[in-house]
Amino acid sequence: MKPILVIPAYNVNSLDELVNRILDYYSEDIIIVDDGSNPCLSLDNLDNNNKITLLTNYKNMGKGYSLKKALSYISSRNYTHAITLDADFQHDPKHLLQFINVDEDIDIIIGMRSFTSEMPIHRRLSNYLTSKIISIRCKRIIYDSQSGYRRYKLSSILDNSYNEDGFQFETEILIKILSKKHHSIDYIPIETIYGSESSSIRNIRDTLKFIKLILRSLFWRIN
């Protein structure tokens, strides 16, 4: 396995702290996509940056756009898997080796959180409902469909085209991969971490986008 860690980042308070935490557990390549932060993110304060690539969106384009940009960059290089980790300190880097050590033939690994009191109640409800709807759409049980802590088998996901630029990209990729019976999914239990960071998810707008995506997906041709 040759993995690369992909981190979409927007207005991260401390990029060097984030990366240094990651380097305590992970020694492979990293790609960070700065999604129009103000000021722009920089690697200047990082000592071990020879394995880190920073791509920059010069305005805020969305999480999905940033992930697709990273995948486009990765596609011409010799990586086998991409692990995605959010930059808001809600994903503990200590799990990275678990993502690497799981059977490399599995198409998608999701870091699965517990929907406990640690998670705000509106997020618990949103996670529960969206996971149920995606499970019905994919005709298999999908847990924690909103978790951004994932591992993708690149040979499986790069065969598809993706249209979503926002958070809905992570739903689109689940549907396009997991609606195929021969593609597999597994889970790694992770902590539920919510700090003082404000979420970029706008509940009503993103709920409507999610519904529209599910309806559009009914007309997709998925082989």
N, C-alpha and C positions, 0 to 999 in steps of 0.2 A: 504494500500500500504506500502511495505517495500522497499525503494529504496537504491541503493548504487551508489555513484559517481565514475566513472572510468576516470582516467587521464593518457594517455600515454605521457611520458615526455622524451625529449632528449636534453641534454646540456642546461637545463633551467638556466637562469641567476640568478634567485632568487626564489627558491622553497618555502622558508618561506613566502615571500611576496605574492606569488600566493595562498598558502593555507590560509594565514590570510585573504586575500580578500574573499575567498570562505566562511570561517567561519563566516563572517559578515552576511551571508544570509542563511547558510546551516548548519544543526546540525546532519545530519545522517552520516552513515559510508562512508569512502572514501578509494579507492584503487588506488595507484599510481604505474605505471609500468615504471621503469627506463630502457629505451631502449639503454643501453650501453653507458651512459654518461661518459665523462672524464673531471673531476673526477666523481666518482659515487655519486649519489644523497643521501642525508642523512636527517633523521628526527630529528637530534640531537638538532637543534636550535628551534624546534617547541614546544610550551608549551602544546597545546591541541592535543596531538598525540595519545591518547588512542583509538580513533575511526579511526585512519589512518593506513592502511597496505601498506607497500612498498615492491613490488616485483622487482627483478633486472634481466635484461638480461645482461650477462657479455660481450656481443658484440652487436653492432647495428643490430637488426633483422628486423626492420620495424614496422610501425604503426599497420598493420593488425595482425602481430604476437603478438604484445603487447596486443592488444585488445582481441585476442583469448586466450591469457594466463590469462587475467583477467576474461574472461567469464568462463574458465575452473575452476578457483579458486572459482568463485561465484556459479557455478552450484551445488555444494554440500552443499550450505548454504541456509538459508531461506529467500532469497531476491525475490521480485516480479518484480522489474524493475531496469534497469541500465541506468544511465544518463552519457553520454560521453562528456567530455569537453577538448579541446586542451590546452596545457600548455604554449602557446605563447602569452598569454594575449589578444588574439583576440576574446575571448568569455567572455562577461561580466557576472560574477556570480550572478548579481542581478536578472537574469531570472530564476534561479534555482527553486524558489518556483512556478513559472508558469509551469515549466515542471512537477513538482510534483502534481499540482492541476488539470491538465487536466485529463479528463475521463481516468481511469486506464485501461479500456478495449481496448483502441486504441493501435495498435501494434507498430507503429513507430511515434514519434513526431520529426520533424526537426526544428531547429532554422533557420528561413529563413531570409537571408539578402537581402537588396536592391542592385541591380546591378547598383550602381551610380558611380560617379566620385571618391568616396572614395575607390573604388576597382580598382586596376591596370587594364588597358585595356585588357591585355592578360589574366588575371584571369576572367574578365567579359565574354570574348569570350569563354574561356574554360568552365566556368560554364553554359553559355547559351547552347552551343553545347552538352555537356555531358548530361545536364538535358533533352534536346530534345530527344537525342538518348535513354536514359533510359526510358523516357516516352513512346516512341514507343515500346520498348522491353517489358515493363510492361503493356502496353495497358491502361494506365491511366496517367494523368498529374502529373509529379513529379517536384516540384520546388526546386531549390538550392540543387542539388544532391551531391555537394561536401562539404556541410556544415558538420563539425564534431561535432557540438553541437546538440545532439540527446537524445531521450529517447526511450529505447527498452523495450517492454514487454517480459520478459525472457521466459515465457512459450511458446511464439511464435517462438523466434529465436533459442532457444537451441535444438530444434528438428532437426535442419539442421547441416550438416557438411560444413566447409568452408576451402578453399584451399589457398586463397590469403594472402600473408604476408605483402604486402605494402599498399599504399593508396587505391589500388583497392578493398581491403576488404570491404570498405564502399559502393562500388558499388555492389559487390557480394551479400551483405546482403540485399540491396534494391531489387535486382532482385529476389532472392530466397524467400523473404517474400511477396513482393508486386505483383509478378506475380500470386499469389493466390487471386482469387476474394474476398474471405471472409476475407482477412486481410486488415486492415485499416491504414490510414496515416492522420496526421494532422500537422499543422504548428504553430509556435510561431514567430512572427516578432522580429528580433533582430537587433542590430546595426551592421553596416559594419565597422570593426576596422582593420586598417592596420598601423602598426608602422614601426620601423626600423629593426624589426626582419627579418632575412632571411628565406625564405621558404625552406623546405626540398624537395619540389616537383620539379623534374627535368622535364621540359616541354616535350621535344621530347621523352625521354625514357618512361615517364609515359603515354603519349598519345598513344604510340605503345602498351603498356601493357593494356591500357583501350580498345583499338580496339580488341586486342586478346581475352580479357575477354568477350566482347560482342559477338564475333564470337563463342567462346566456349559455351557460355550460350544458344545458339540456339539448342544445343544438350543435354542440361540438361533435366532430367525428373522431372518436378515440379508438384507435386500433389495438 
